[in-house]
Amino acid sequence: VGLLAGLITGLTITLLRIQPVVVTLALYFALQGVNLLVAPNPVSLGEQDRWIYNLAHEVGPIPGAVFTIGIPLLIWYGLKRLPFGNLLYAVGSNDATAFSSGVNVTAVRVGSYALGGLFAGFGGLALTALVHSANAATSTQYALIAIAGVVLGGTSLAGGRGGLIGVCFGAFTIYLLQNLLSSFEVNPAWLQIVYGSILIIAVVIQGALMPEAGIGGLKARRTPIWHR
């Protein structure tokens, strides 16, 4: 389902030439509605859902993390060894230049969105297995956290720059921050403010250190304070 959702997103963006942020947000809201229709109330895992529960423990003699973490890592490792990985960075950096070089930009974009949906599906299964329940309300809690973790890990929102290791450290930082604020009994409402602040600060620092990676391809330019 995650792979299909990503595929629909990629095809809509590339074939209809609609802004990616519009399509992804539209599908995000649509899937929230589907979640509420399927599970309007939190549903605890039963015996018939034992296979999902096992993903947080063991599937026979195999640790469940081999499936929820190992398979995505294996796919990512394969992408780094295939030409698609380099093409993905090329299209993200400058799609016009990549197209001029003979890269099938449409196929790369559709493939990247499909893979993103697939990884999100693995994440959904892992979360459901860990909490032992399906709760549609949790679908609204991770969008800002995910973006903040990605940007904090050094990935440029303009594309063409980033990696798995940095994003993992960004996610670890967000997780530790949550635990720290909980330990000090800080009001959970402040978490969203902290996430938004982290996102803004990370983007500003990233644009200052790497002007060529600025949003929209704009380069930073120093403006003198005093004019003669």
N, C-alpha and C positions, 0 to 999 in steps of 0.2 A: 504493500500500500504506500509506504514511504517512497519507494522507487517510482511508482506510478504518479504520485503527487509531484515529485520533482520533475518527472518527464513532461507532465502537463504544463508545469510552470515554465520550463525551458522552451517548449514549443510555442506557447503563447507569447513569450517575450520575443523570440527570434522571428516567428512567422508573422505576427501581427505588429511587430515593432512598437511595443508598448514599454514604457519605462519599467525597469525591473522592480523598483521599490513599490510601484503601484500593483503589479501582478502578485508579488510575494505577499504583500499585506492583504490583498483581496483573498488570496487562497488561505492565508492564515486565519482570517475571520470566518471564511466558509468552513474550514476544518474545525474551528471551535464550535460552530453550530452543529456540525455532524457529530462531534464528541458529545454534545449535550443531548442530542437525539438518541444516540446509542446508549449512553450511560448518564441519564439526568441526575442520578444520585450515585455516591461512591459505592463501588461494588467490590466486595472482598473476594479474593481468589478461593475457589472451592477445589474439590478433588478432581473435577473435570479439567481444571486449569493447572494441574500439577506440573506440567512441562514448563510453564512460565515461572512458577515458584522455584523449580530446580535450577533455573538460570542464575539465581542468586546464591546457589549452593553447589551441588554437583549433579551432572547429568550422567548417571551411572558412575564409572570411575573417573570421568573427565570433569574438571572444575568448570562451572558455568561461565566463568570469565573468559574461557577459551573461545566461546561463541560470541559473547556480547562485546568483548574487547579485542580478542585475538583475530577474528575475521575482519573487522574494519582495519586493524593494523596491517593485516596481510594484504588487503586491497590497496591501502595507501602505499605500502612497500612496492607492490606491483606497478602502481602508477608512476612511482619514482624511477622505475626501471624501463618504462615504456615511453615512446615518443610523446604520448598524450600528456605526460606530466610537464614536459618542457613547453608543449603547445599551450597548455593551460596558463602557464605563467606569461607566455608571449601575448596571448589574447587579453589577459587581464592587464598587462602593462600598456599595450597600445593595439587595439583591435584593427585599426586602419593599417598600421604597418604590418601586422601579422597577415591580414588579408592580401596586402600587396606582395607578400612573400610566398603566397600560394597556400596559406593555411585555410582549411575549411572552418571558418569562424563559427558558423551556425552549428555544425556538428560538435565542436568543442564546447560551446555554450550549453547546448542541450545535454551533452554528456555530463558536464559539471553539475548542472542542476539535478539531474537524475541521481548522480552519486551523492549529492548533498541530501536528497530525500531519503536515500537508502541508509546513510549514516544516521539521520534523524530517527529512522525506524528502529535501528539497533538501540539508539539511546532511549526510545520510548519503551522498548521491551525490557531493557536493563532497569529503568526506573520502576516500571510496574512490578518487576520481580523483587526489587529491593523493598518496596513499601507494601507488597503483598495485597495490593488493591488497585483498582482503576478509578481515577477521579478526574473528571473532565475539567474541574476548576484549576488543576495544576498546570493545564496547558497554557495559561496566561502568565505564568510566573517565570518562565525561563527565557523569553525572547530578549529582554534587556540584559539579563545576566550573561547570556551567550555572546551577545555583541560586545559587551564590556570585556569579557574574558578574551575574545579574539583580538580586539584592538589592544588590550593590555599586553598581549603576547607578541606584539610587533607586527601584526598583519595590517596592511594598508587597506583602508576602505576604498581607495581608488583602484585597487587591484595591482597584480604583478609583483607583490612582495609579501612574504610570510612563510610560515612553515609549521609543522606539527609540534616540534619541541617547544617553541615559544608559546603557542596556544595552550599547551599542557601546563606550562608554568603560569600562564595567565589564569587558567581555570583553578589551579591550586591556590593562587593568591586570593581569588574570589571566595573559595571554600574556607580558607583560613580566616578571611575577613568576617565571613558569616559567623564562624565559631567565636571569634574574638568579641564581636558585638553581642552575641548571645551570652558569653561569659560575663560581660559587664552589664547584662540585663538592659541593654539599650532597646528602646521601642522599635519593633520590627518595621514600623512605617519609615524609619530613617534609612532602612536598607535601600529602598528605591532611590532616595535622594543620594546616597553614597554611590550607587551604581551609575546614576546619571552623571554625577560629578567626575567619577573615574573615567567615564567615556569621554567627556568633554576634555578633561586634562590630558588624557592619552592621545587624543586626536590632535590637540594643539601642540604637544611636545613632538609628536611624530611629524607634523607639518613643519615645525621649526628645524628639526634635525635633518629631515629629508624633504626639502622643498619640492623636488621633482615628483614626489609621491602625493602632492597635495590634491585635494578634492577637485575633480573635474580637470585635472592636468594643469592647473594653474601653478605657476612658480612664485615663490615668495620674492618680494622685492623690497629692499630697504628704502624707506622714505625719510629723508632728512627732516629733523625737527625744526631747524632754523633755516630760513631761506634768506639769501642775500639779494 
